[in-house]
Amino acid sequence: MKIPSLCLGALIVAAASASAATFADVRPILEKRCVGCHSRGEIGPMPLTNYAEVRPWAKAIRAAVVSRTMPPWHAAPGAAHAFLNDRSMPKAEIDAVVKWVDAGSPDGTESQARSHAIREPGGWRLGEPNLVLRVPGVQIAKDGIMQYNFVIFPLHFDHDTWVRAAEWHIDQRGQVHHMNAFVREPGSSYLADFPKNQVFVPTVAERGKKRADEPVFARRQLLQGYEPGYAPMPWLPDGAKLIKAGSDIIFEMHFNPNGKEAVDYTELGLYFAKAAPAERVVAIDTLRDLDLAIPPGSANYLSNASMKLGSPARLLSIQPHMHVRGRSMEVRAIYPDGRRETLLSVPKYDFNWQTTYAIKDPPLLPAGTVLESVAGFDNSPNNKFNPDPKATVGWGDQTTSEMHIAFLELVVDAKANVEALLTAQPKMIGAPPAGR
């Protein structure tokens, strides 16, 4: 039976219409992969929370996902263990975005548009915190260099408290370089001479002041840090960080002026565990090289750091940290039996996306395991972010200097002695030379 040409044309149009991609097809992908950053008040430069906002950026989104520059994920394939928070976009999702953009980025029917609106994140992502600590207003200069600002919060906890998660609400996001919240136990020497509940600016030497033989974790412990690329998540289903009775929380705040004066009121929400957990999460920053000295013009300076574990632990996460000359970092484990593993390789480090790589199934690191970190730096004129290729660059707070730290979160038995994790006392930042 011959089909009239008019009817055949209608069938072709109907079939094409049925198979054409619409915004409804990419909406779940954008919600899952993009909106966490691309919404109001978040780090993304523009919101992507509805069709009207997405449509002007459709071709740019296509280019970004095809080149895999977005969503930002810098870990190379081939690590020994998978990552829980892998943001990389699967090929099927990339193909769906490409199909929609190549079809002209259509909205679809009115009913589709109404039923497939993107959910915009808002408020506390982990739910309402048990306790919120709020910065009492830090004046951010219009320009120039700002030293680290600090504030001490006395918690008045009369019992040991376990924290299962913490979440930052950054106020002046465009001017925040980083925020760190440290637990200071009773009797600690860390910033012991400064008043509480007010902002102060100590010198580097005052920050490094330490009593002889004072245990590392008794002095201070990192509770939660924030850098660009931060995303809140609980540490473990049955694991938490410990705040001992009588402890304080100290905020370390670093701002980069951007031409606009502002006052910062950043908040940190704490989520308490209902009972003492089976496992304790401990953050360490001792896998670092304080003695790096990057020669002028060097395009591939390598900095090496290592440490040995004195007791067993599981590895929960790794976060590489360098400044604008940082180009790569690899973290490896050398086990007591001689076996070697690449735990993380970041061949193209991006200062603007300092991801904490959370390991899906945290591996056991036996006592005697050596952890190594190799960081590459580009101090050449070809590095467009390099503030001064003629400078010899060492360790320093500001982005014009450099750092090499592989922050680690380790998991131990809740009753374990965390000081036993370190086989040697690490060199202190800001400490006086040996013998003084």
VEXDREN-2710 file (C-alpha; in Angstrom, 1 decimal):
% VEXDREN-2710
k/r/px/py/pz
1/MET/0.0/0.0/0.0
2/LYS/1.4/3.4/-1.0
3/ILE/1.4/6.1/1.6
4/PRO/0.4/9.5/0.3
5/SER/3.4/11.9/0.4
6/LEU/1.5/14.4/2.6
7/CYS/0.9/11.6/5.2
8/LEU/4.5/10.4/4.9
9/GLY/5.8/13.9/5.6
10/ALA/3.6/14.1/8.7
11/LEU/4.9/10.8/10.0
12/ILE/8.5/11.9/9.6
13/VAL/7.8/15.2/11.4
14/ALA/6.0/13.3/14.2
15/ALA/8.9/10.8/14.6
16/ALA/11.5/13.5/14.7
17/SER/9.5/15.4/17.3
18/ALA/9.2/12.3/19.4
19/SER/12.9/11.6/19.3
20/ALA/14.1/15.2/19.7
21/ALA/15.8/16.0/23.0
22/THR/14.2/18.7/25.2
23/PHE/15.2/20.4/28.4
24/ALA/13.4/17.7/30.3
25/ASP/16.1/15.3/29.1
26/VAL/19.0/17.3/30.5
27/ARG/17.4/18.8/33.6
28/PRO/18.2/15.8/35.8
29/ILE/21.9/15.9/34.6
30/LEU/22.1/19.6/35.4
31/GLU/20.5/19.1/38.8
32/LYS/22.9/16.3/39.7
33/ARG/26.2/17.7/38.2
34/CYS/25.9/21.5/38.0
35/VAL/23.4/23.2/40.3
36/GLY/25.3/22.6/43.5
37/CYS/27.8/25.3/42.3
38/HIS/25.7/27.1/39.8
39/SER/23.0/28.6/42.0
40/ARG/22.5/31.8/43.8
41/GLY/25.1/32.4/46.5
42/GLU/27.3/29.5/45.4
43/ILE/30.7/29.5/43.7
44/GLY/29.5/29.2/40.1
45/PRO/29.7/32.5/38.1
46/MET/26.1/32.2/36.9
47/PRO/23.0/30.3/38.1
48/LEU/21.7/27.4/36.0
49/THR/18.4/26.7/37.9
50/ASN/15.8/26.9/35.1
51/TYR/15.5/26.9/31.3
52/ALA/15.7/30.7/30.9
53/GLU/19.1/30.7/32.8
54/VAL/20.5/27.6/31.0
55/ARG/19.5/28.4/27.4
56/PRO/22.0/31.3/26.8
57/TRP/24.9/29.1/28.1
58/ALA/23.9/26.0/26.1
59/LYS/26.8/26.0/23.7
60/ALA/29.3/26.8/26.4
61/ILE/27.9/24.0/28.5
62/ARG/28.3/21.6/25.6
63/ALA/31.9/22.7/25.1
64/ALA/32.7/22.4/28.8
65/VAL/31.3/18.8/29.2
66/VAL/32.8/17.6/26.0
67/SER/36.2/18.8/27.0
68/ARG/35.6/17.6/30.5
69/THR/36.5/20.9/32.1
70/MET/33.1/20.8/33.8
71/PRO/32.1/19.3/36.1
72/PRO/35.5/20.0/37.7
73/TRP/37.3/16.7/38.5
74/HIS/41.1/16.5/38.3
75/ALA/41.9/13.0/39.6
76/ALA/43.5/10.9/36.9
77/PRO/42.1/7.4/36.2
78/GLY/44.1/4.5/37.5
79/ALA/44.2/5.2/41.3
80/ALA/44.2/2.1/43.4
81/HIS/40.8/3.0/45.0
82/ALA/37.6/4.6/43.6
83/PHE/36.4/7.9/44.9
84/LEU/33.0/8.4/46.6
85/ASN/32.5/11.9/45.3
86/ASP/33.7/11.5/41.7
87/ARG/32.1/14.4/39.8
88/SER/33.2/13.3/36.4
89/MET/30.4/13.1/33.9
90/PRO/29.7/9.6/32.3
91/LYS/29.7/9.5/28.5
92/ALA/25.9/8.8/28.4
93/GLU/25.3/12.1/30.2
94/ILE/27.7/14.0/27.9
95/ASP/25.9/12.5/24.9
96/ALA/22.6/13.6/26.2
97/VAL/23.8/17.2/26.6
98/VAL/25.3/17.2/23.2
99/LYS/22.1/15.9/21.6
100/TRP/20.0/18.6/23.3
101/VAL/22.3/21.4/22.3
102/ASP/22.7/20.1/18.7
103/ALA/18.9/20.0/18.5
104/GLY/18.7/23.7/19.2
105/SER/18.3/23.5/23.0
106/PRO/14.5/23.3/22.9
107/ASP/12.4/23.8/26.0
108/GLY/9.8/21.2/25.2
109/THR/6.1/21.4/26.0
110/GLU/4.8/23.7/28.6
111/SER/3.8/20.8/30.8
112/GLN/7.3/19.3/30.5
113/ALA/8.8/22.7/31.6
114/ARG/6.5/22.9/34.6
115/SER/7.1/19.3/35.7
116/HIS/10.9/19.3/35.2
117/ALA/11.9/22.5/37.0
118/ILE/15.4/22.3/38.6
119/ARG/15.5/22.0/42.3
120/GLU/17.8/24.8/43.6
121/PRO/19.8/23.9/46.8
122/GLY/19.2/26.2/49.7
123/GLY/19.9/26.5/53.4
124/TRP/22.0/23.9/55.1
125/ARG/22.6/21.0/52.7
126/LEU/23.1/18.5/55.5
127/GLY/20.0/19.6/57.4
128/GLU/19.6/21.9/60.4
129/PRO/22.9/21.8/62.5
130/ASN/23.0/21.2/66.2
131/LEU/25.3/24.2/66.7
132/VAL/26.2/27.2/64.5
133/LEU/29.3/29.2/65.0
134/ARG/29.3/32.6/63.3
135/VAL/32.2/34.9/62.5
136/PRO/31.6/38.2/64.5
137/GLY/32.3/40.3/61.4
138/VAL/35.7/40.5/59.7
139/GLN/36.4/43.7/57.8
140/ILE/37.8/42.8/54.3
141/ALA/39.9/45.5/52.8
142/LYS/39.3/46.8/49.3
143/ASP/42.8/45.9/48.1
144/GLY/46.2/44.9/49.4
145/ILE/47.3/41.8/51.3
146/MET/45.4/40.6/54.4
147/GLN/47.2/38.5/57.0
148/TYR/45.4/35.5/58.5
149/ASN/42.5/36.5/60.8
150/PHE/41.5/34.3/63.8
151/VAL/38.7/34.0/66.3
152/ILE/38.4/31.6/69.3
153/PHE/35.0/30.2/70.2
154/PRO/34.7/28.8/73.7
155/LEU/32.3/25.9/73.4
156/HIS/31.7/25.3/77.2
157/PHE/31.1/21.6/76.5
158/ASP/31.2/19.7/79.9
159/HIS/31.5/16.3/78.2
160/ASP/33.3/14.8/75.2
161/THR/31.2/15.5/72.0
162/TRP/31.4/13.6/68.8
163/VAL/30.8/15.5/65.5
164/ARG/29.6/13.4/62.6
165/ALA/29.7/16.2/60.0
166/ALA/30.4/20.0/59.6
167/GLU/29.2/22.4/57.0
168/TRP/30.5/25.8/56.0
169/HIS/28.2/28.7/54.9
170/ILE/30.7/31.1/53.4
171/ASP/29.5/34.7/53.4
172/GLN/31.9/36.7/51.2
173/ARG/32.7/33.8/48.9
174/GLY/34.5/35.9/46.3
175/GLN/37.0/37.1/48.8
176/VAL/37.6/34.0/50.8
177/HIS/40.9/32.2/50.1
178/HIS/40.3/29.5/52.8
179/MET/38.7/28.9/56.2
180/ASN/39.9/26.3/58.7
181/ALA/38.2/25.3/62.0
182/PHE/40.5/23.7/64.5
183/VAL/39.8/22.0/67.8
184/ARG/42.0/23.3/70.6
185/GLU/42.0/21.0/73.6
186/PRO/42.3/22.3/77.2
187/GLY/45.8/23.2/78.1
188/SER/46.9/23.6/74.5
189/SER/49.6/26.2/73.7
190/TYR/48.0/27.0/70.3
191/LEU/47.3/30.8/70.4
192/ALA/46.9/30.5/74.1
193/ASP/47.7/34.2/74.8
194/PHE/44.9/35.6/72.7
195/PRO/41.4/36.6/73.9
196/LYS/38.2/34.7/72.9
197/ASN/35.2/35.8/70.9
198/GLN/37.0/38.6/69.0
199/VAL/38.9/38.7/65.8
200/PHE/42.7/39.0/66.0
201/VAL/45.7/38.8/63.7
202/PRO/48.7/36.9/65.2
203/THR/52.2/36.9/63.7
204/VAL/53.5/33.7/62.0
205/ALA/55.8/33.2/65.0
206/GLU/52.9/33.5/67.5
207/ARG/51.0/30.9/65.5
208/GLY/53.9/28.5/65.6
209/LYS/54.5/29.0/69.4
210/LYS/54.6/25.5/71.0
211/ARG/55.6/24.0/74.3
212/ALA/58.5/21.6/74.1
213/ASP/57.3/18.0/73.5
214/GLU/53.7/19.0/73.4
215/PRO/51.7/16.3/71.5
216/VAL/50.6/17.3/68.0
217/PHE/46.9/16.4/68.3
218/ALA/46.6/17.8/71.8
219/ARG/47.8/21.2/70.5
220/ARG/45.2/21.4/67.7
221/GLN/43.2/19.2/65.3
222/LEU/41.6/20.2/62.0
223/LEU/37.9/19.9/62.3
224/GLN/36.8/21.2/58.9
225/GLY/38.4/23.2/56.1
226/TYR/37.0/25.2/53.2
227/GLU/38.7/26.0/49.9
228/PRO/37.1/26.6/46.4
229/GLY/35.6/23.3/45.3
230/TYR/34.5/22.3/48.9
231/ALA/31.3/20.2/49.2
232/PRO/29.9/19.2/52.6
233/MET/29.4/15.5/53.4
234/PRO/29.3/13.3/56.5
235/TRP/32.6/11.6/57.3
236/LEU/31.4/8.0/57.9
237/PRO/28.2/6.2/58.7
238/ASP/29.7/5.2/62.1
239/GLY/32.6/7.6/62.4
240/ALA/33.0/11.1/63.8
241/LYS/35.6/13.6/65.0
242/LEU/36.1/14.2/68.7
243/ILE/35.8/17.5/70.6
244/LYS/37.0/16.9/74.1
245/ALA/35.3/18.5/77.0
246/GLY/36.5/22.0/77.7
247/SER/37.8/22.5/74.1
248/ASP/37.6/25.6/72.0
249/ILE/37.1/26.0/68.3
250/ILE/39.4/28.3/66.5
251/PHE/38.7/29.7/63.0
252/GLU/41.6/30.5/60.8
253/MET/40.5/32.9/58.0
254/HIS/42.3/34.0/54.9
255/PHE/40.8/36.7/52.6
256/ASN/42.0/37.9/49.2
257/PRO/40.7/41.5/48.6
258/ASN/39.1/41.9/45.2
259/GLY/38.5/45.6/44.9
260/LYS/35.4/45.7/47.0
261/GLU/35.2/46.4/50.8
262/ALA/33.0/43.9/52.7
263/VAL/32.3/42.4/56.1
264/ASP/32.3/38.7/56.4
265/TYR/29.9/36.7/58.6
266/THR/30.7/33.1/57.6
267/GLU/29.0/30.3/59.6
268/LEU/30.0/26.8/60.5
269/GLY/27.3/24.3/61.3
270/LEU/28.2/21.3/63.5
271/TYR/26.2/18.0/63.5
272/PHE/26.5/15.9/66.6
273/ALA/26.5/12.1/66.7
274/LYS/23.8/10.6/68.9
275/ALA/26.3/8.3/70.6
276/ALA/30.0/7.6/70.7
277/PRO/30.9/6.0/67.3
278/ALA/33.0/2.9/66.7
279/GLU/35.6/4.8/64.7
280/ARG/37.3/8.2/65.0
281/VAL/38.2/10.4/62.1
282/VAL/41.4/12.4/62.4
283/ALA/42.7/15.0/60.0
284/ILE/46.4/15.5/59.6
285/ASP/48.5/18.1/57.6
286/THR/52.0/16.5/58.3
287/LEU/52.5/15.2/54.7
288/ARG/54.1/18.5/53.6
289/ASP/57.4/20.1/52.5
290/LEU/58.1/23.3/54.5
291/ASP/61.6/23.6/52.9
292/LEU/60.6/23.9/49.3
293/ALA/62.5/26.5/47.3
294/ILE/61.4/26.9/43.7
295/PRO/64.1/28.5/41.5
296/PRO/63.3/31.4/39.2
297/GLY/61.9/30.3/35.9
298/SER/61.7/26.6/36.7
299/ALA/58.8/25.0/34.8
300/ASN/58.8/21.7/36.6
301/TYR/60.2/21.9/40.1
302/LEU/59.5/18.8/42.2
303/SER/58.9/18.9/45.9
304/ASN/58.9/15.7/47.9
305/ALA/57.3/14.9/51.3
306/SER/57.0/11.7/53.3
307/MET/55.8/10.4/56.6
308/LYS/55.5/6.9/58.3
309/LEU/52.5/5.7/60.2
310/GLY/53.3/4.4/63.7
311/SER/50.0/2.6/64.1
312/PRO/47.4/1.3/61.6
313/ALA/44.6/3.5/60.1
314/ARG/42.3/3.5/57.2
315/LEU/42.6/6.3/54.6
316/LEU/39.3/8.3/54.2
317/SER/40.3/11.2/52.0
318/ILE/43.2/13.2/50.4
319/GLN/43.2/16.9/49.6
320/PRO/46.1/18.3/47.6
321/HIS/47.0/21.9/48.5
322/MET/49.3/24.3/46.6
323/HIS/49.0/27.8/45.4
324/VAL/49.0/29.3/41.8
325/ARG/52.3/27.8/40.8
326/GLY/51.1/24.3/41.7
327/ARG/50.8/22.1/38.6
328/SER/50.5/18.5/39.8
329/MET/50.5/16.2/42.8
330/GLU/50.7/12.5/43.3
331/VAL/50.2/10.6/46.7
332/ARG/51.5/7.1/47.1
333/ALA/51.6/4.4/49.8
334/ILE/54.6/2.1/50.3
335/TYR/53.4/-0.8/52.5
336/PRO/55.7/-2.7/55.0
337/ASP/55.8/-5.6/52.5
338/GLY/57.3/-3.3/49.8
339/ARG/54.1/-3.1/47.8
340/ARG/53.5/0.4/46.3
341/GLU/50.1/2.0/45.4
342/THR/49.1/5.2/43.8
343/LEU/46.4/6.6/46.1
344/LEU/45.8/9.8/44.1
345/SER/47.2/11.5/41.0
346/VAL/46.2/15.0/40.0
347/PRO/48.2/15.8/36.8
348/LYS/46.6/19.2/36.3
349/TYR/46.1/20.9/39.6
350/ASP/43.7/23.8/39.7
351/PHE/44.0/26.3/42.5
352/ASN/40.4/27.3/42.0
353/TRP/39.0/23.8/42.6
354/GLN/40.8/22.2/45.6
355/THR/38.8/19.0/45.8
356/THR/38.9/16.7/48.8
357/TYR/39.0/13.2/47.2
358/ALA/36.9/10.9/49.4
359/ILE/37.8/7.2/49.0
360/LYS/34.8/5.0/48.5
361/ASP/36.2/2.0/50.4
362/PRO/38.9/3.4/52.7
363/PRO/41.9/1.1/52.6
364/LEU/43.8/-0.1/55.6
365/LEU/47.3/1.4/56.0
366/PRO/49.2/-0.9/58.4
367/ALA/51.7/0.4/60.9
368/GLY/54.9/1.1/59.1
369/THR/53.3/2.3/55.9
370/VAL/55.2/5.2/54.3
371/LEU/53.1/7.9/52.6
372/GLU/54.8/9.9/49.9
373/SER/53.7/13.1/48.1
374/VAL/55.4/14.5/45.1
375/ALA/54.2/18.0/44.0
376/GLY/55.1/19.7/40.8
377/PHE/55.4/23.5/40.4
378/ASP/55.6/25.8/37.4
379/ASN/57.5/29.0/38.2
380/SER/58.0/29.9/34.5
381/PRO/56.7/32.8/32.5
382/ASN/54.5/30.3/30.6
383/ASN/52.3/30.0/33.7
384/LYS/49.7/32.7/33.2
385/PHE/48.9/32.7/36.9
386/ASN/52.5/33.2/38.0
387/PRO/52.9/36.5/39.9
388/ASP/56.7/36.7/39.5
389/PRO/58.7/34.2/37.4
390/LYS/61.9/35.9/38.6
391/ALA/61.4/35.1/42.3
392/THR/62.8/32.2/44.3
393/VAL/59.6/30.9/45.9
394/GLY/59.3/29.3/49.3
395/TRP/56.7/28.4/51.8
396/GLY/54.3/31.2/52.8
397/ASP/50.7/32.1/53.6
398/GLN/49.9/34.3/50.6
399/THR/49.3/33.1/47.1
400/THR/52.4/34.8/45.9
401/SER/54.3/32.2/48.0
402/GLU/53.7/28.5/47.9
403/MET/52.7/25.5/49.9
404/HIS/52.9/21.7/49.5
405/ILE/50.4/19.8/51.7
406/ALA/48.5/16.6/51.2
407/PHE/45.8/16.9/53.8
408/LEU/44.8/13.4/54.9
409/GLU/41.8/12.1/56.9
410/LEU/42.5/8.9/58.7
411/VAL/40.1/6.5/60.5
412/VAL/41.1/4.8/63.7
413/ASP/39.4/2.9/66.5
414/ALA/37.5/5.4/68.6
415/LYS/39.6/4.5/71.7
416/ALA/42.9/4.6/69.9
417/ASN/45.8/6.9/70.9
418/VAL/45.9/9.2/67.9
419/GLU/49.4/10.5/68.8
420/ALA/50.7/7.0/68.0
421/LEU/49.9/7.7/64.3
422/LEU/53.0/9.9/63.9
423/THR/56.5/8.3/64.2
424/ALA/58.2/11.7/64.5
425/GLN/57.3/15.2/65.6
426/PRO/56.7/17.2/62.4
427/LYS/58.5/20.5/61.8
428/MET/56.2/23.4/63.0
429/ILE/55.1/26.2/60.8
430/GLY/56.3/29.5/62.3
431/ALA/58.4/27.7/65.0
432/PRO/61.8/29.1/66.0
433/PRO/64.9/27.4/64.7
434/ALA/66.1/24.3/66.6
435/GLY/67.9/25.1/69.8
436/ARG/66.1/28.3/70.6
END
